[in-house]
């Protein structure tokens, strides 16, 4: 869900560009040098990494002993 008052900054992918119709402010950041993505979306990458680690830490498959 995205609030109509939200400010959205994306990487310009087609599936996400529809947010421009919803959000108050919408900006696509398209980089030619892919290594710059980490600098622009640093906190997004950190948040995704933390969620992955949390899921891996909480999920323990049940094994037959």
PDB file of N, H, CA, C and O in Angstrom:
ATOM      1  N   UNK A   1       0.840  -1.182   0.000  1.00  0.00           N
ATOM      2  CA  UNK A   1       0.000   0.000   0.000  1.00  0.00           C
ATOM      3  C   UNK A   1       0.880   1.238   0.000  1.00  0.00           C
ATOM      4  O   UNK A   1       1.916   1.288   0.664  1.00  0.00           O
ATOM      5  N   UNK A   2       0.458   2.210  -0.739  1.00  0.00           N
ATOM      6  H   UNK A   2      -0.383   2.170  -1.279  1.00  0.00           H
ATOM      7  CA  UNK A   2       1.177   3.471  -0.811  1.00  0.00           C
ATOM      8  C   UNK A   2       0.191   4.599  -0.577  1.00  0.00           C
ATOM      9  O   UNK A   2      -0.859   4.665  -1.216  1.00  0.00           O
ATOM     10  N   UNK A   3       0.531   5.472   0.330  1.00  0.00           N
ATOM     11  H   UNK A   3       1.384   5.419   0.850  1.00  0.00           H
ATOM     12  CA  UNK A   3      -0.313   6.625   0.621  1.00  0.00           C
ATOM     13  C   UNK A   3      -0.277   7.599  -0.550  1.00  0.00           C
ATOM     14  O   UNK A   3       0.735   7.710  -1.242  1.00  0.00           O
ATOM     15  N   UNK A   4      -1.366   8.293  -0.767  1.00  0.00           N
ATOM     16  H   UNK A   4      -2.188   8.203  -0.205  1.00  0.00           H
ATOM     17  CA  UNK A   4      -1.400   9.296  -1.836  1.00  0.00           C
ATOM     18  C   UNK A   4      -0.490  10.479  -1.506  1.00  0.00           C
ATOM     19  O   UNK A   4      -0.146  11.259  -2.394  1.00  0.00           O
ATOM     20  N   UNK A   5      -0.096  10.620  -0.237  1.00  0.00           N
ATOM     21  H   UNK A   5      -0.376   9.986   0.484  1.00  0.00           H
ATOM     22  CA  UNK A   5       0.810  11.687   0.177  1.00  0.00           C
ATOM     23  C   UNK A   5       2.267  11.251   0.168  1.00  0.00           C
ATOM     24  O   UNK A   5       3.142  12.025   0.555  1.00  0.00           O
ATOM     25  N   UNK A   6       2.541  10.034  -0.263  1.00  0.00           N
ATOM     26  H   UNK A   6       1.829   9.405  -0.577  1.00  0.00           H
ATOM     27  CA  UNK A   6       3.889   9.483  -0.215  1.00  0.00           C
ATOM     28  C   UNK A   6       4.807  10.094  -1.262  1.00  0.00           C
ATOM     29  O   UNK A   6       4.363  10.578  -2.304  1.00  0.00           O
ATOM     30  N   UNK A   7       6.086  10.058  -0.958  1.00  0.00           N
ATOM     31  H   UNK A   7       6.446   9.666  -0.112  1.00  0.00           H
ATOM     32  CA  UNK A   7       7.122  10.384  -1.922  1.00  0.00           C
ATOM     33  C   UNK A   7       7.795   9.069  -2.275  1.00  0.00           C
ATOM     34  O   UNK A   7       8.326   8.388  -1.398  1.00  0.00           O
ATOM     35  N   UNK A   8       7.777   8.706  -3.547  1.00  0.00           N
ATOM     36  H   UNK A   8       7.346   9.259  -4.260  1.00  0.00           H
ATOM     37  CA  UNK A   8       8.289   7.414  -3.991  1.00  0.00           C
ATOM     38  C   UNK A   8       9.465   7.628  -4.940  1.00  0.00           C
ATOM     39  O   UNK A   8       9.376   8.415  -5.883  1.00  0.00           O
ATOM     40  N   UNK A   9      10.566   6.924  -4.683  1.00  0.00           N
ATOM     41  H   UNK A   9      10.638   6.286  -3.917  1.00  0.00           H
ATOM     42  CA  UNK A   9      11.722   6.947  -5.563  1.00  0.00           C
ATOM     43  C   UNK A   9      12.018   5.501  -5.949  1.00  0.00           C
ATOM     44  O   UNK A   9      12.253   4.664  -5.077  1.00  0.00           O
ATOM     45  N   UNK A  10      12.009   5.200  -7.254  1.00  0.00           N
ATOM     46  H   UNK A  10      11.819   5.880  -7.962  1.00  0.00           H
ATOM     47  CA  UNK A  10      12.198   3.831  -7.711  1.00  0.00           C
ATOM     48  C   UNK A  10      13.319   3.752  -8.737  1.00  0.00           C
ATOM     49  O   UNK A  10      13.915   4.755  -9.130  1.00  0.00           O
ATOM     50  N   UNK A  11      13.578   2.523  -9.150  1.00  0.00           N
ATOM     51  H   UNK A  11      13.094   1.708  -8.830  1.00  0.00           H
ATOM     52  CA  UNK A  11      14.615   2.289 -10.153  1.00  0.00           C
ATOM     53  C   UNK A  11      14.048   2.271 -11.569  1.00  0.00           C
ATOM     54  O   UNK A  11      14.771   1.940 -12.508  1.00  0.00           O
ATOM     55  N   UNK A  12      12.793   2.613 -11.745  1.00  0.00           N
ATOM     56  H   UNK A  12      12.205   2.882 -10.982  1.00  0.00           H
ATOM     57  CA  UNK A  12      12.203   2.748 -13.067  1.00  0.00           C
ATOM     58  C   UNK A  12      11.683   1.466 -13.686  1.00  0.00           C
ATOM     59  O   UNK A  12      11.365   1.446 -14.875  1.00  0.00           O
ATOM     60  N   UNK A  13      11.588   0.396 -12.910  1.00  0.00           N
ATOM     61  H   UNK A  13      11.846   0.413 -11.944  1.00  0.00           H
ATOM     62  CA  UNK A  13      11.054  -0.855 -13.455  1.00  0.00           C
ATOM     63  C   UNK A  13       9.577  -0.676 -13.791  1.00  0.00           C
ATOM     64  O   UNK A  13       8.861   0.067 -13.120  1.00  0.00           O
ATOM     65  N   UNK A  14       9.132  -1.365 -14.839  1.00  0.00           N
ATOM     66  H   UNK A  14       9.714  -1.969 -15.385  1.00  0.00           H
ATOM     67  CA  UNK A  14       7.762  -1.194 -15.331  1.00  0.00           C
ATOM     68  C   UNK A  14       6.709  -1.544 -14.279  1.00  0.00           C
ATOM     69  O   UNK A  14       5.695  -0.854 -14.183  1.00  0.00           O
ATOM     70  N   UNK A  15       6.923  -2.584 -13.498  1.00  0.00           N
ATOM     71  H   UNK A  15       7.747  -3.145 -13.576  1.00  0.00           H
ATOM     72  CA  UNK A  15       5.940  -3.007 -12.501  1.00  0.00           C
ATOM     73  C   UNK A  15       5.746  -2.007 -11.382  1.00  0.00           C
ATOM     74  O   UNK A  15       4.694  -1.985 -10.744  1.00  0.00           O
ATOM     75  N   UNK A  16       6.740  -1.188 -11.139  1.00  0.00           N
ATOM     76  H   UNK A  16       7.595  -1.206 -11.657  1.00  0.00           H
ATOM     77  CA  UNK A  16       6.673  -0.222 -10.048  1.00  0.00           C
ATOM     78  C   UNK A  16       6.251   1.158 -10.537  1.00  0.00           C
ATOM     79  O   UNK A  16       5.797   1.980  -9.740  1.00  0.00           O
ATOM     80  N   UNK A  17       6.390   1.421 -11.816  1.00  0.00           N
ATOM     81  H   UNK A  17       6.759   0.753 -12.463  1.00  0.00           H
ATOM     82  CA  UNK A  17       6.109   2.759 -12.342  1.00  0.00           C
ATOM     83  C   UNK A  17       4.648   3.179 -12.178  1.00  0.00           C
ATOM     84  O   UNK A  17       4.342   4.369 -12.264  1.00  0.00           O
ATOM     85  N   UNK A  18       3.752   2.239 -11.947  1.00  0.00           N
ATOM     86  H   UNK A  18       4.000   1.273 -11.877  1.00  0.00           H
ATOM     87  CA  UNK A  18       2.340   2.586 -11.720  1.00  0.00           C
ATOM     88  C   UNK A  18       2.163   3.389 -10.436  1.00  0.00           C
ATOM     89  O   UNK A  18       1.130   4.032 -10.247  1.00  0.00           O
ATOM     90  N   UNK A  19       3.158   3.358  -9.554  1.00  0.00           N
ATOM     91  H   UNK A  19       3.996   2.835  -9.708  1.00  0.00           H
ATOM     92  CA  UNK A  19       3.078   4.144  -8.323  1.00  0.00           C
ATOM     93  C   UNK A  19       3.055   5.635  -8.615  1.00  0.00           C
ATOM     94  O   UNK A  19       2.612   6.426  -7.783  1.00  0.00           O
ATOM     95  N   UNK A  20       3.530   6.020  -9.793  1.00  0.00           N
ATOM     96  H   UNK A  20       3.889   5.377 -10.469  1.00  0.00           H
ATOM     97  CA  UNK A  20       3.483   7.428 -10.195  1.00  0.00           C
ATOM     98  C   UNK A  20       2.069   7.947 -10.309  1.00  0.00           C
ATOM     99  O   UNK A  20       1.841   9.150 -10.188  1.00  0.00           O
ATOM    100  N   UNK A  21       1.117   7.064 -10.539  1.00  0.00           N
ATOM    101  H   UNK A  21       1.302   6.086 -10.637  1.00  0.00           H
ATOM    102  CA  UNK A  21      -0.293   7.453 -10.614  1.00  0.00           C
ATOM    103  C   UNK A  21      -0.918   7.610  -9.241  1.00  0.00           C
ATOM    104  O   UNK A  21      -1.983   8.212  -9.103  1.00  0.00           O
ATOM    105  N   UNK A  22      -0.255   7.068  -8.218  1.00  0.00           N
ATOM    106  H   UNK A  22       0.611   6.579  -8.330  1.00  0.00           H
ATOM    107  CA  UNK A  22      -0.815   7.051  -6.868  1.00  0.00           C
ATOM    108  C   UNK A  22      -0.143   8.082  -5.968  1.00  0.00           C
ATOM    109  O   UNK A  22      -0.814   8.866  -5.297  1.00  0.00           O
ATOM    110  N   UNK A  23       1.178   8.073  -5.959  1.00  0.00           N
ATOM    111  H   UNK A  23       1.724   7.436  -6.504  1.00  0.00           H
ATOM    112  CA  UNK A  23       1.942   8.898  -5.025  1.00  0.00           C
ATOM    113  C   UNK A  23       1.923  10.370  -5.415  1.00  0.00           C
ATOM    114  O   UNK A  23       1.835  10.727  -6.590  1.00  0.00           O
ATOM    115  N   UNK A  24       2.009  11.209  -4.393  1.00  0.00           N
ATOM    116  H   UNK A  24       2.080  10.919  -3.439  1.00  0.00           H
ATOM    117  CA  UNK A  24       2.037  12.655  -4.595  1.00  0.00           C
ATOM    118  C   UNK A  24       3.304  13.064  -5.353  1.00  0.00           C
ATOM    119  O   UNK A  24       3.249  13.867  -6.284  1.00  0.00           O
ATOM    120  N   UNK A  25       4.441  12.501  -4.943  1.00  0.00           N
ATOM    121  H   UNK A  25       4.485  11.848  -4.187  1.00  0.00           H
ATOM    122  CA  UNK A  25       5.713  12.776  -5.610  1.00  0.00           C
ATOM    123  C   UNK A  25       6.300  11.441  -6.052  1.00  0.00           C
ATOM    124  O   UNK A  25       6.362  10.492  -5.270  1.00  0.00           O
ATOM    125  N   UNK A  26       6.723  11.373  -7.291  1.00  0.00           N
ATOM    126  H   UNK A  26       6.672  12.143  -7.927  1.00  0.00           H
ATOM    127  CA  UNK A  26       7.281  10.138  -7.842  1.00  0.00           C
ATOM    128  C   UNK A  26       8.511  10.474  -8.675  1.00  0.00           C
ATOM    129  O   UNK A  26       8.475  11.359  -9.531  1.00  0.00           O
ATOM    130  N   UNK A  27       9.586   9.763  -8.417  1.00  0.00           N
ATOM    131  H   UNK A  27       9.615   9.044  -7.722  1.00  0.00           H
ATOM    132  CA  UNK A  27      10.818  10.014  -9.154  1.00  0.00           C
ATOM    133  C   UNK A  27      11.457   8.686  -9.525  1.00  0.00           C
ATOM    134  O   UNK A  27      11.609   7.802  -8.683  1.00  0.00           O
ATOM    135  N   UNK A  28      11.826   8.554 -10.781  1.00  0.00           N
ATOM    136  H   UNK A  28      11.702   9.273 -11.465  1.00  0.00           H
ATOM    137  CA  UNK A  28      12.550   7.381 -11.242  1.00  0.00           C
ATOM    138  C   UNK A  28      14.031   7.727 -11.314  1.00  0.00           C
ATOM    139  O   UNK A  28      14.412   8.740 -11.902  1.00  0.00           O
ATOM    140  N   UNK A  29      14.852   6.889 -10.720  1.00  0.00           N
ATOM    141  H   UNK A  29      14.542   6.067 -10.243  1.00  0.00           H
ATOM    142  CA  UNK A  29      16.296   7.065 -10.768  1.00  0.00           C
ATOM    143  C   UNK A  29      16.848   5.932 -11.610  1.00  0.00           C
ATOM    144  O   UNK A  29      16.876   4.782 -11.172  1.00  0.00           O
ATOM    145  N   UNK A  30      17.287   6.254 -12.820  1.00  0.00           N
ATOM    146  H   UNK A  30      17.264   7.189 -13.176  1.00  0.00           H
ATOM    147  CA  UNK A  30      17.824   5.246 -13.728  1.00  0.00           C
ATOM    148  C   UNK A  30      19.316   5.520 -13.889  1.00  0.00           C
ATOM    149  O   UNK A  30      19.724   6.560 -14.406  1.00  0.00           O
ATOM    150  N   UNK A  31      20.107   4.575 -13.440  1.00  0.00           N
ATOM    151  H   UNK A  31      19.776   3.730 -13.019  1.00  0.00           H
ATOM    152  CA  UNK A  31      21.555   4.740 -13.449  1.00  0.00           C
ATOM    153  C   UNK A  31      22.197   3.926 -14.563  1.00  0.00           C
ATOM    154  O   UNK A  31      21.834   2.772 -14.790  1.00  0.00           O
ATOM    155  N   UNK A  32      23.137   4.526 -15.244  1.00  0.00           N
ATOM    156  H   UNK A  32      23.432   5.464 -15.059  1.00  0.00           H
ATOM    157  CA  UNK A  32      23.866   3.805 -16.275  1.00  0.00           C
ATOM    158  C   UNK A  32      24.947   2.929 -15.663  1.00  0.00           C
ATOM    159  O   UNK A  32      25.245   1.853 -16.180  1.00  0.00           O
ATOM    160  N   UNK A  33      25.533   3.383 -14.570  1.00  0.00           N
ATOM    161  H   UNK A  33      25.291   4.258 -14.149  1.00  0.00           H
ATOM    162  CA  UNK A  33      26.568   2.623 -13.867  1.00  0.00           C
ATOM    163  C   UNK A  33      25.897   1.884 -12.711  1.00  0.00           C
ATOM    164  O   UNK A  33      25.482   2.498 -11.728  1.00  0.00           O
ATOM    165  N   UNK A  34      25.796   0.574 -12.838  1.00  0.00           N
ATOM    166  H   UNK A  34      26.133   0.076 -13.636  1.00  0.00           H
ATOM    167  CA  UNK A  34      25.042  -0.229 -11.871  1.00  0.00           C
ATOM    168  C   UNK A  34      25.643  -0.202 -10.468  1.00  0.00           C
ATOM    169  O   UNK A  34      24.929  -0.446  -9.495  1.00  0.00           O
ATOM    170  N   UNK A  35      26.936   0.089 -10.340  1.00  0.00           N
ATOM    171  H   UNK A  35      27.516   0.287 -11.130  1.00  0.00           H
ATOM    172  CA  UNK A  35      27.555   0.127  -9.008  1.00  0.00           C
ATOM    173  C   UNK A  35      27.061   1.308  -8.185  1.00  0.00           C
ATOM    174  O   UNK A  35      27.225   1.316  -6.965  1.00  0.00           O
ATOM    175  N   UNK A  36      26.462   2.305  -8.825  1.00  0.00           N
ATOM    176  H   UNK A  36      26.330   2.299  -9.816  1.00  0.00           H
ATOM    177  CA  UNK A  36      25.929   3.458  -8.100  1.00  0.00           C
ATOM    178  C   UNK A  36      24.612   3.146  -7.395  1.00  0.00           C
ATOM    179  O   UNK A  36      24.181   3.908  -6.530  1.00  0.00           O
ATOM    180  N   UNK A  37      23.976   2.047  -7.750  1.00  0.00           N
ATOM    181  H   UNK A  37      24.326   1.428  -8.452  1.00  0.00           H
ATOM    182  CA  UNK A  37      22.690   1.681  -7.149  1.00  0.00           C
ATOM    183  C   UNK A  37      22.824   1.537  -5.644  1.00  0.00           C
ATOM    184  O   UNK A  37      21.956   1.997  -4.902  1.00  0.00           O
ATOM    185  N   UNK A  38      23.883   0.914  -5.185  1.00  0.00           N
ATOM    186  H   UNK A  38      24.588   0.540  -5.788  1.00  0.00           H
ATOM    187  CA  UNK A  38      24.089   0.723  -3.749  1.00  0.00           C
ATOM    188  C   UNK A  38      24.183   2.052  -3.017  1.00  0.00           C
ATOM    189  O   UNK A  38      23.737   2.158  -1.875  1.00  0.00           O
ATOM    190  N   UNK A  39      24.749   3.058  -3.647  1.00  0.00           N
ATOM    191  H   UNK A  39      25.111   2.973  -4.576  1.00  0.00           H
ATOM    192  CA  UNK A  39      24.857   4.371  -3.008  1.00  0.00           C
ATOM    193  C   UNK A  39      23.511   5.076  -2.930  1.00  0.00           C
ATOM    194  O   UNK A  39      23.209   5.719  -1.925  1.00  0.00           O
ATOM    195  N   UNK A  40      22.704   4.965  -3.973  1.00  0.00           N
ATOM    196  H   UNK A  40      22.950   4.442  -4.789  1.00  0.00           H
ATOM    197  CA  UNK A  40      21.414   5.651  -4.013  1.00  0.00           C
ATOM    198  C   UNK A  40      20.386   4.961  -3.115  1.00  0.00           C
ATOM    199  O   UNK A  40      19.681   5.622  -2.353  1.00  0.00           O
ATOM    200  N   UNK A  41      20.303   3.629  -3.209  1.00  0.00           N
ATOM    201  H   UNK A  41      20.876   3.093  -3.829  1.00  0.00           H
ATOM    202  CA  UNK A  41      19.300   2.866  -2.470  1.00  0.00           C
ATOM    203  C   UNK A  41      19.919   2.108  -1.293  1.00  0.00           C
ATOM    204  O   UNK A  41      19.532   0.975  -1.008  1.00  0.00           O
ATOM    205  N   UNK A  42      20.874   2.733  -0.616  1.00  0.00           N
ATOM    206  H   UNK A  42      21.188   3.654  -0.847  1.00  0.00           H
ATOM    207  CA  UNK A  42      21.607   2.079   0.468  1.00  0.00           C
ATOM    208  C   UNK A  42      20.682   1.514   1.536  1.00  0.00           C
ATOM    209  O   UNK A  42      20.814   0.345   1.896  1.00  0.00           O
ATOM    210  N   UNK A  43      19.757   2.304   2.050  1.00  0.00           N
ATOM    211  H   UNK A  43      19.650   3.254   1.758  1.00  0.00           H
ATOM    212  CA  UNK A  43      18.896   1.851   3.148  1.00  0.00           C
ATOM    213  C   UNK A  43      17.912   0.783   2.705  1.00  0.00           C
ATOM    214  O   UNK A  43      17.504  -0.054   3.511  1.00  0.00           O
ATOM    215  N   UNK A  44      17.524   0.797   1.436  1.00  0.00           N
ATOM    216  H   UNK A  44      17.855   1.477   0.781  1.00  0.00           H
ATOM    217  CA  UNK A  44      16.649  -0.263   0.927  1.00  0.00           C
ATOM    218  C   UNK A  44      17.402  -1.584   0.957  1.00  0.00           C
ATOM    219  O   UNK A  44      16.855  -2.601   1.384  1.00  0.00           O
ATOM    220  N   UNK A  45      18.633  -1.576   0.515  1.00  0.00           N
ATOM    221  H   UNK A  45      19.077  -0.750   0.168  1.00  0.00           H
ATOM    222  CA  UNK A  45      19.438  -2.800   0.508  1.00  0.00           C
ATOM    223  C   UNK A  45      19.715  -3.291   1.925  1.00  0.00           C
ATOM    224  O   UNK A  45      19.703  -4.496   2.179  1.00  0.00           O
ATOM    225  N   UNK A  46      19.964  -2.367   2.843  1.00  0.00           N
ATOM    226  H   UNK A  46      19.975  -1.389   2.637  1.00  0.00           H
ATOM    227  CA  UNK A  46      20.196  -2.748   4.238  1.00  0.00           C
ATOM    228  C   UNK A  46      18.928  -3.361   4.837  1.00  0.00           C
ATOM    229  O   UNK A  46      18.998  -4.376   5.530  1.00  0.00           O
ATOM    230  N   UNK A  47      17.784  -2.755   4.574  1.00  0.00           N
ATOM    231  H   UNK A  47      17.728  -1.930   4.011  1.00  0.00           H
ATOM    232  CA  UNK A  47      16.520  -3.272   5.119  1.00  0.00           C
ATOM    233  C   UNK A  47      16.216  -4.659   4.573  1.00  0.00           C
ATOM    234  O   UNK A  47      15.815  -5.543   5.331  1.00  0.00           O
ATOM    235  N   UNK A  48      16.397  -4.867   3.275  1.00  0.00           N
ATOM    236  H   UNK A  48      16.723  -4.149   2.660  1.00  0.00           H
ATOM    237  CA  UNK A  48      16.143  -6.176   2.675  1.00  0.00           C
ATOM    238  C   UNK A  48      17.097  -7.216   3.250  1.00  0.00           C
ATOM    239  O   UNK A  48      16.692  -8.341   3.545  1.00  0.00           O
ATOM    240  N   UNK A  49      18.347  -6.844   3.407  1.00  0.00           N
ATOM    241  H   UNK A  49      18.676  -5.931   3.167  1.00  0.00           H
ATOM    242  CA  UNK A  49      19.335  -7.757   3.976  1.00  0.00           C
ATOM    243  C   UNK A  49      18.961  -8.144   5.407  1.00  0.00           C
ATOM    244  O   UNK A  49      19.066  -9.311   5.786  1.00  0.00           O
ATOM    245  N   UNK A  50      18.527  -7.170   6.195  1.00  0.00           N
ATOM    246  H   UNK A  50      18.442  -6.222   5.888  1.00  0.00           H
ATOM    247  CA  UNK A  50      18.135  -7.455   7.581  1.00  0.00           C
ATOM    248  C   UNK A  50      16.915  -8.374   7.642  1.00  0.00           C
ATOM    249  O   UNK A  50      16.849  -9.258   8.496  1.00  0.00           O
ATOM    250  N   UNK A  51      15.963  -8.173   6.756  1.00  0.00           N
ATOM    251  H   UNK A  51      16.017  -7.455   6.062  1.00  0.00           H
ATOM    252  CA  UNK A  51      14.771  -9.031   6.726  1.00  0.00           C
ATOM    253  C   UNK A  51      15.159 -10.456   6.363  1.00  0.00           C
ATOM    254  O   UNK A  51      14.673 -11.407   6.974  1.00  0.00           O
ATOM    255  N   UNK A  52      16.034 -10.611   5.370  1.00  0.00           N
ATOM    256  H   UNK A  52      16.429  -9.838   4.873  1.00  0.00           H
ATOM    257  CA  UNK A  52      16.484 -11.948   4.976  1.00  0.00           C
ATOM    258  C   UNK A  52      17.166 -12.656   6.139  1.00  0.00           C
ATOM    259  O   UNK A  52      16.916 -13.836   6.386  1.00  0.00           O
ATOM    260  N   UNK A  53      18.024 -11.937   6.850  1.00  0.00           N
ATOM    261  H   UNK A  53      18.227 -10.979   6.649  1.00  0.00           H
ATOM    262  CA  UNK A  53      18.725 -12.539   7.992  1.00  0.00           C
ATOM    263  C   UNK A  53      17.748 -12.909   9.108  1.00  0.00           C
ATOM    264  O   UNK A  53      17.904 -13.939   9.765  1.00  0.00           O
ATOM    265  N   UNK A  54      16.755 -12.074   9.313  1.00  0.00           N
ATOM    266  H   UNK A  54      16.628 -11.238   8.779  1.00  0.00           H
ATOM    267  CA  UNK A  54      15.758 -12.344  10.352  1.00  0.00           C
ATOM    268  C   UNK A  54      14.959 -13.598  10.004  1.00  0.00           C
ATOM    269  O   UNK A  54      14.717 -14.443  10.865  1.00  0.00           O
ATOM    270  N   UNK A  55      14.552 -13.716   8.747  1.00  0.00           N
ATOM    271  H   UNK A  55      14.749 -13.030   8.047  1.00  0.00           H
ATOM    272  CA  UNK A  55      13.793 -14.892   8.315  1.00  0.00           C
ATOM    273  C   UNK A  55      14.639 -16.150   8.463  1.00  0.00           C
ATOM    274  O   UNK A  55      14.159 -17.169   8.960  1.00  0.00           O
ATOM    275  N   UNK A  56      15.887 -16.081   8.036  1.00  0.00           N
ATOM    276  H   UNK A  56      16.277 -15.253   7.633  1.00  0.00           H
ATOM    277  CA  UNK A  56      16.766 -17.245   8.160  1.00  0.00           C
ATOM    278  C   UNK A  56      17.014 -17.610   9.617  1.00  0.00           C
ATOM    279  O   UNK A  56      17.157 -18.787   9.950  1.00  0.00           O
ATOM    280  N   UNK A  57      17.066 -16.606  10.481  1.00  0.00           N
ATOM    281  H   UNK A  57      16.951 -15.651  10.210  1.00  0.00           H
ATOM    282  CA  UNK A  57      17.287 -16.864  11.899  1.00  0.00           C
ATOM    283  C   UNK A  57      16.068 -17.463  12.582  1.00  0.00           C
ATOM    284  O   UNK A  57      16.210 -18.217  13.544  1.00  0.00           O
ATOM    285  N   UNK A  58      14.875 -17.143  12.103  1.00  0.00           N
ATOM    286  H   UNK A  58      14.759 -16.530  11.321  1.00  0.00           H
ATOM    287  CA  UNK A  58      13.648 -17.626  12.736  1.00  0.00           C
ATOM    288  C   UNK A  58      13.182 -18.956  12.167  1.00  0.00           C
ATOM    289  O   UNK A  58      12.473 -19.706  12.838  1.00  0.00           O
ATOM    290  N   UNK A  59      13.572 -19.248  10.952  1.00  0.00           N
ATOM    291  H   UNK A  59      14.149 -18.639  10.408  1.00  0.00           H
ATOM    292  CA  UNK A  59      13.100 -20.460  10.299  1.00  0.00           C
ATOM    293  C   UNK A  59      14.085 -21.592  10.530  1.00  0.00           C
ATOM    294  O   UNK A  59      15.239 -21.522  10.108  1.00  0.00           O
ATOM    295  N   UNK A  60      13.628 -22.616  11.194  1.00  0.00           N
ATOM    296  H   UNK A  60      12.690 -22.673  11.537  1.00  0.00           H
ATOM    297  CA  UNK A  60      14.432 -23.807  11.415  1.00  0.00           C
ATOM    298  C   UNK A  60      13.629 -24.990  10.948  1.00  0.00           C
ATOM    299  O   UNK A  60      12.594 -25.302  11.538  1.00  0.00           O
ATOM    300  N   UNK A  61      14.074 -25.659   9.904  1.00  0.00           N
ATOM    301  H   UNK A  61      14.914 -25.406   9.424  1.00  0.00           H
ATOM    302  CA  UNK A  61      13.309 -26.793   9.409  1.00  0.00           C
ATOM    303  C   UNK A  61      13.235 -27.909  10.448  1.00  0.00           C
ATOM    304  O   UNK A  61      14.183 -28.156  11.194  1.00  0.00           O
ATOM    305  N   UNK A  62      12.104 -28.560  10.474  1.00  0.00           N
ATOM    306  H   UNK A  62      11.334 -28.360   9.868  1.00  0.00           H
ATOM    307  CA  UNK A  62      11.917 -29.672  11.397  1.00  0.00           C
ATOM    308  C   UNK A  62      12.531 -30.912  10.753  1.00  0.00           C
ATOM    309  O   UNK A  62      12.193 -31.281   9.628  1.00  0.00           O
ATOM    310  N   UNK A  63      13.428 -31.536  11.482  1.00  0.00           N
ATOM    311  H   UNK A  63      13.703 -31.236  12.395  1.00  0.00           H
ATOM    312  CA  UNK A  63      14.089 -32.715  10.968  1.00  0.00           C
ATOM    313  C   UNK A  63      13.713 -33.924  11.810  1.00  0.00           C
ATOM    314  O   UNK A  63      13.540 -33.836  13.025  1.00  0.00           O
ATOM    315  N   UNK A  64      13.595 -35.035  11.138  1.00  0.00           N
ATOM    316  H   UNK A  64      13.735 -35.107  10.150  1.00  0.00           H
ATOM    317  CA  UNK A  64      13.289 -36.264  11.827  1.00  0.00           C
ATOM    318  C   UNK A  64      14.570 -36.736  12.516  1.00  0.00           C
ATOM    319  O   UNK A  64      15.635 -36.763  11.900  1.00  0.00           O
ATOM    320  N   UNK A  65      14.462 -37.109  13.801  1.00  0.00           N
ATOM    321  H   UNK A  65      13.597 -37.087  14.301  1.00  0.00           H
ATOM    322  CA  UNK A  65      15.656 -37.562  14.541  1.00  0.00           C
ATOM    323  C   UNK A  65      15.774 -39.054  14.578  1.00  0.00           C
ATOM    324  O   UNK A  65      16.721 -39.584  15.160  1.00  0.00           O
TER     325      UNK A  65
END
